[in-house]
């Protein structure tokens, strides 16, 4: 099924809410699913946590678990320190514009650290098919850090062409999931895999939003997808 055809067959969801900025890990999500979610598992966010913050503002009772193999609380602190040093150096050399950029990065790191220290959690792991010191399977992630009841855990994933095999784990664990939001960065030669991924996900989830992913531009926009559990699609 082509993406442009799929856009014509979207579930007519009337309670979509924009959470976060467009093309910045932001997504349109059904309000009923936001209310249902008790745990947000945010995969591959790195230091772009705007979506996680915006989601928790809409549902303060939801806890956020950030999962990124490149990010930890200690790396946030060291990154904030480096930004502070660079800001001072820029001031000394009269580079005020650069200094402001470093101050902005410093502030973001401080707020990010505070966010994950206030009831939320950050895991420095890579999500894969098995669990060890450096990796964690999706099943273990949900079992240990998610909410073990029907449709109470949400997945927000930044995904590349190498991660499409995750679809089988998502489908197998669908009874625990409320919504799966995905930001794909496909390249033209991966579009066939993208379409297969969407078709496979559609077997267990309703596709309620799809946008972006234009491939006829010099600079391609990410593809934003929102999948809602079919068990929630009939609720009002």
N, C-alpha and C positions, 0 to 999 in steps of 0.2 A: 504494500500500500504506500503510495507516494505521500510525502508530508503535506503537500497542498491539498490532496484529496482528504487526508485525515482531518485537516482544519475544517472541512465542510461537515464532518461527521462527529464533531465534538459533542459531548454530553452538555445539554443546555442547562448549565448550573447557574442559578440566579443569585447566589449569595457569595460570589467571589470577592475577595478582599485583597488589595495589593499590599504585600508585606515586603519591605525593602525596596531599593531602587531598581529600575529596569536595567538589565544587563550588568548588574552588580550583585549577583546572587539573590536578587529580588524575584518574587513570584506572586502570581495570583492564586489564592488558596480559598477553598470554601470555608465560610465562617463556622459552619457546624463542625468541621474537622478541627479547626483551631481550638474550639471549646472542648472537644473530645480528647485532645492530646495532652498527655501528662509528662511525656519525655520527648525532647527534640534531640535526635542524634544528627549532628552536623559534620559531614565528612568532607575533608579537603578544603576547609575554609582558609587555612593559613592565617593571615592577620586581617582578613576581611570579615568582620563579625557583625556588620550592620544588620544583616537579615536576622541573626540570632537574637540580637538586642530588640529589634522591632517585633519579632514574634513574641518574645517574653513580655513586652509591654502590653500586647493584646491579651496574653494569657499569663498573668503573673504567677500562677500556681504551677506552671510548666517549668521543669528543670532542663537545662541545656548541657549536653555532653559534646564538647568539641573533640574531634578526632583528626589528628594530622601528624604524620611522621616527621615533619620539619619544625613543629612548634611545641614548646613546653613553657612552663612558667619561668624557668631559668633563662630560656632563650629570649623571652619577652623582656625580662629585666636587663639582660645584656644588650638587647637591641635598643632599649630606651636609653641606656648609658651611652651607647655609640651615637645616637641621635643628639643627645645633649652636648657631647663633645664636639660634634660636627657643627652644631648651631653656634657654639662659642667661637670656634675657629672661623666660621663665616662672618661673624660680627667683627672679629679682629681684622679681617681682610676687607671689611667694608662691603661684603656680599649679603646685603640685607634680604634680598629675595630668596637666596638659598637658605639663609638662616630661618626665615619664616617656614619654609618647607620642612626643615629639620625639627623645628618646634612642633609643627603639626604632627609629624611622625612620632615625636616623643610623647605628645598628648595622647595619641591613639594607642600607643603601647601602654601607657599608664592606665587608661580606661579599660583596655583589653585585660590587663592583669587584674584590675578591680572586679571586672565582670566575672572572671573565672574563679575568683576567690570568694564570691558572695553567694554561695549555695550551688553554683554550677561547677563543672569539672572539665579539665582539659587532659586528654590522653595523647601521649606521643607514640602512636602506633600506626602501622600501615594496615588497612583492611584488606584481607586476602582470604584464601580458602582454608587457612588453618591458623592456629593460635600458638605463639611462642613469645619470647621476650620482646621481640620487635614488631610482631604482627598479631592481628586478632581477626577471627572470622566474624562475619556479620551475625551469625547465630549466637556466638558467645557474647558479642557486643550487646545484643538485645537482651539476652538472658541475664547478664550481669548488671548492665547499666540502664536497660530500658524498663518499661512498665509491663509486667507480665499479666496482661488482661487484654481482652479483645479490643483491637483498634485504638490503643492508647499511646502508641509510639509512632513518631513521625521521622522520616528520613529526609535529610536535605543533602544532596550530593553534588559536588563539582566533579565531573567525569570527563575522561578523555577516551580516545579510541581503544586504549588498552584495557579499559575497565568494563566493557560491555558484558563480559561473562558473569558479572555480578547479578544479572537479571534472574538467573535460576535460583539464587539464594533469596532474592527479594520475593519471588513468587512463592517459594516454599514457606516463607515466614509471613505471608500476607495476613494471616489471622491476627497478628499482633500489630499491624500497621494501620494508621488512619490515612495518611497521605504520604506520597513519595514525590518530592520536588527534585528536579534534576537540571543542572546547567551543563549542557554538552558543548564541547568545542570541537565539532567535527570538521574535517577537511574534506574536499570534494571526493577523494577516493574512499572515504569512510561512509559516505551517505547510504550505501546499500546496507551496511551494518546498522546504521542508525534506524533505518526503516524497519529492519528485522527486529531490532530492540523494542521499538514502539509497538509493533504487532504482537510480540511476545508478552509485553507488559499488559496490553489491552485484553488479554485473556483473563486476567484476574483483577484488573483495575479499570476504572473509567478514566479516559483522557478528558480532563475538563479545561485544560488550557495548553496552547502551544504557540510560540512566537519566536521570531528571530531565525538565526541559522541560514541567512541568505548566503548563497554560494556564488553569486554572479557579481560580487563586489570585490574590489582590491583588498579591502579590510573586512573580514567576515565577522558578523555578530554572533554571540553565543546563542545556542538553541535552548529556550526555556520550556520545560515540560512540567505539568502538574498532573499526577495520577491520584485519583481518590478511590479508596477501597469501595467495592461494589456494595458492601453491606451498609455503607453510609449514604450511597447515592440515592436510595429511596426514602431516606429520612428528611424531615423538613426542619 
